[in-house]
Amino acid sequence: MKRTPLLLLLIFFLPALLFSQNIRWAKDGNAYYRNEAGEVNRYELPANTKTTFLSKADLTPAGQTESLKVRNFLLSDDGNLILIYTNSKKVWRYDTQGDYWVLNKIAKTLTKIGKDKPASSLRFAKFSPDGKKVGYVSEYDLYVEDLVTGQVQAITSNHSRKLISGTFDWVYEEEFGCRDGFQWSPDGKQIAYWQIDANKIRDYYMVNTTDSAYSKVIPVEYPTIGQSPSPTKIGVVDVAANKTTWLNIPGDPQQNYLPRMEWNSNSEIFIQQLNRKQQESKIFSCNAMTGEAKQIYSESDKAWVDMYSFISDNYYSRHPFVWLNGNKEFLWMSEKDGWAHLYRVTKDGKETLITKGDYDVIDFSHIDEKNNTIYFIASPTNATQKYLYKTKLDGKGKLELVSPADQQGTHDYSISPNGKFAQHNFSNATTRPTNELIELATNKALGEKENTPSRASATPPKKVEFFKIKTEEGTEMDGWMVKPTNFDASKKYPVVFFVYTEPASQTVRDAFGMGNNRMYRGDMAADGYIYISLDGRGTPAPKGREWRKSIYRKIGQINIKDQALAAKEILKWSFVDSDRIAVWGWSGGGSTTLNLMFQYPEIYKTGIAVAAVANQLTYDNIYQERYMGLPQENLEDIVKGSPVTYAKNLKGNLLYIHGTGDDNVHYNNAEMLINELIKNNKQFQFMAYPNRTHSISEGEGTNLHLTTLYTEYLKKYCPPGAK
């Protein structure tokens, strides 16, 4: 059930996400690597013995005095060559572009790859299986470089931001998490790669008006809801002959998506195809030599078929096929029985249910075929928490808890390839994040740690209370609340609701950071606010398919009603001041804030909306059509779900904030909303942040200005303190 949360959650729950000390497992699983103080060290387990793997001397190119800063690295199969990623820079969300160097541990040489390419322009470089070549993408084209001769071979040429090979366009990256777009065959003689033709996609023009006396137009190919997708195909190139065979996948490429691809053998490739409305998923077995495609599996859903992510060695490839039984079967996740469960599927499409019961698998963790065991994340009794479980891989086992039963909260694991060890991360709303290496079979920590879960200390400043509330329609919702310091139940306090409510993420989780508001300068509890968040229907909580997909074609309606009806119940609490009710959110949460302010003005008196989708017709096709359908078929639903439709109803105090350089939720949302508010003589406050993106994080002084603006507005229009 793993989904990609929008940027808002990275911003506001960052403390809960950054506690993990990133490690890189060795291939055999008995050691790991860690980047420390400019060097890469190797730790042997279980003793955790440290040795230097890449020293600063190793990482210093000839004739230079400064060593390379390692962002990531890959090892050749024999371990003698190391591909080092450095000097990286951001492409949309992540730093997927940079420079690559090859370190030969035996010859003690350090050689730059792609010397003739622009600096920091290489993407997703990887060794061929024999370690003799490196493939990479630069400026939308795919290349292969011979490590012996230094000769560079162009697999594709003369591409542009509208014709892309070996990587993806904006919308595939944002909504499918697809970034790395090519794979070597197991024998290294072929490369399979995606090619996207965005020539028919209209550009959205962002305008930079701050960096010179004349404005600069920045075009981004961006397919909005209602636009057909970019035609996408997958080619297989014979590297020696430099000849590409295109896979003949049935269906109109402009009405289907290809989000998943993986080699099964030197002659066979598996492809997942989703139709445009993402209601039907098909798996094809493709002949790499002839391009012939044979459908072997399919599933459908009246709402949408979820794209579940699996663990991958390649961070930039979120959707690998996980092979079993000597590549004769693959692992699959589906909600077909009403719950998200794991299946094993044979190459001819026969399936076996592995996990069984009225609970959701949240995430897949590890397979131990030798011991007929599969590990996964689930939380059958509490949708705000996460635990590691295991069962039999053949589907004949019972559900067994692996996480320590006395540690209630959120557990995450990175399990070693051999299944013996794991990096275990734990936190809950009042326990600081902890990190330890454990022996998986016993849950015992390896050696002494300063901050193991057993010694984790509570964090007293904010007391987060979890609660459930039932609306008048019978919907039970999870929530958290932080009450004011020195709370007095005989007095009345203002309430600030933090909202998101769309299918991309939960806000109510039992993890450290819940109850914090990083936009508020000061201490909300000390100042006298009640801070609350609620998860209604449509949020991706592990509560079954019906809970999550009830929102289909109803974003802006069912989720808004759930929030409002829950707020009505909260207003019945004797200590809540109904005249001081505020709501705020970012991105989808900004949209929710606007809809609540406009549709339920009798409840919400003050709202702060950041980077909101004010008009659903402006947002990208993959996300919006997945959850809302096609405007050609059900335009009324999309209009009903858009805040701009209800702007005329504004009665309270509204602060709207948007970055003019937002490539995700475009700035035209702000101006469309502003025009509607002006037309209806609705007074409001507006702040545009010049040339800032969706995160509104760029530029000197931005965070201070943004948080000060937020705090002062909230205090002015929803004054804190007891009455």
FENJOFEN-V30182 format. One record per backbone hydrogen bond with DSSP energy under -0.5 kcal/mol. NH is the residue of the N-H (numbers start at 1). CO is the residue of the C=O. Records with the same first field share a line. If there is no record, write none. Layout:
NH=CO / CO
//
This chain:
5=3
9=6
10=6
11=7
12=8
13=9
16=13
17=13 / 14
18=14
22=20
24=33
26=31
29=26
32=43
33=24
34=41
36=34 / 39
39=36
40=54
41=34 / 39
42=51
43=32
44=49
45=30
48=44
49=44
51=42
53=40 / 51
54=40
59=55
60=57
61=59
64=61
68=59
70=68
71=69 / 85
72=85
74=83
76=81
79=76
82=103
83=74
84=82 / 101
85=72
86=99
89=97
91=94
93=91
94=91
96=94
97=89
98=122
99=86
100=113
101=84
102=111
103=82 / 101
104=102 / 109
105=80 / 103
108=104
109=104
111=102
113=100
117=114
121=118
122=98
123=137
126=135
128=133
131=128
134=145
135=126
136=143
137=123
138=141
139=121
141=138
143=136
144=153
145=134
146=151
147=132
150=146
153=144
154=152
155=142 / 153
156=142
160=163
163=160
164=196
165=140
166=194
173=169
174=170
175=171
176=172
177=172 / 173
178=172
179=177 / 316
180=316
181=166 / 179
183=192
185=190
188=185
191=237
192=183
193=235
194=181
195=233
196=164
197=231
198=162 / 196
199=162
201=198
204=220
205=203
206=204 / 218
208=206 / 216
209=207
216=208
218=206
219=217
220=204
222=202 / 220
224=222
225=619
227=224
229=254
231=197
232=253
233=195
235=193
236=245
237=191
238=243
239=189 / 237
240=189
242=238
243=238
245=236
246=244
247=234
248=291
249=247
255=252
257=274
260=272
262=270
264=268
265=268
269=286
270=262
271=284
272=260
273=282
274=257
275=280
276=255
278=275
281=299
282=273
283=297
284=271
285=294
286=269 / 284
287=292
288=267 / 286
291=287
293=248
294=285
296=283
297=283
299=281
301=279
305=278
306=304
308=306
309=2
310=318
315=313
317=314
318=177
323=321
324=329
328=324 / 325
329=324
330=345
331=322
332=343
334=341
337=339
338=335
341=334 / 339
343=332
344=352
345=330
346=350
347=328
349=346
352=344
354=342
355=342
359=357
361=340
362=360 / 377
363=377
365=375
366=375
368=373
369=367
371=368
372=369
373=368
374=391
375=366
376=389
377=363
378=387
379=360
385=382
386=409
387=378
389=376
390=400
391=374
393=372
395=392
400=390
402=388
403=388
407=404
408=406
409=407
410=427
411=386 / 409
412=425
414=423
415=413
416=421
419=416
422=438
423=414
424=422 / 436
425=412 / 423
426=434
427=410
428=431
431=428
432=457
434=426
435=451
436=424
438=422
439=444
440=420 / 438
442=439
443=439
444=439
446=437
447=445
455=452
456=453
459=430
460=458
462=459
464=462
465=463 / 481
467=479
469=477
471=475
474=471
476=474
477=469 / 475
478=535
479=467
480=533
481=465
482=531
483=463 / 481
485=525
487=484
491=488
493=575
494=528
495=580
496=530
497=495 / 582
498=532
499=497 / 584
505=502
509=507
510=384
511=509
514=511
516=513
520=517
521=519
522=520
524=522
527=523
528=524 / 525
529=524
530=494
531=482 / 529
532=496
533=480
534=498
535=478
536=534
538=547
539=536
541=539
543=541
545=338
548=544
549=545
550=546
551=548
552=549
553=627
554=551
557=554
558=554
559=554
561=557
562=558
563=559
564=560
565=561
566=562
567=563
568=564
569=565
570=566
571=567
572=569
573=570
576=573
577=493
578=576
580=577
582=495 / 580
583=606
584=497
585=608
587=610
589=586
591=587
592=588
593=589
594=590
595=591
596=592
597=593
598=594
599=595
600=596
603=600
604=600
605=581 / 603
606=581
607=653
608=583
609=655
610=585
611=657
613=587
614=612
618=615
619=616
621=223
624=620
625=621
626=622
627=623
628=624
629=625
633=630
634=630
635=631
637=634
638=634
639=635
640=636
641=637
642=638 / 639
644=614
645=642
646=643
647=644
649=646
650=647
653=605
654=652
655=607
656=654 / 685
657=609
658=687
660=689
661=689 / 692
662=659
663=661
666=664
669=666
670=667
671=667
672=668
673=669
674=670
675=671
676=672
677=673
678=674
679=675
680=676
681=678
682=677
683=681
685=654
687=656
689=658
690=688
692=689
696=693
702=699
705=701
706=702
707=703
708=704
709=705
710=706
711=707
712=708
713=709
714=710
715=711
716=712
717=713
718=714
721=528
723=492
//
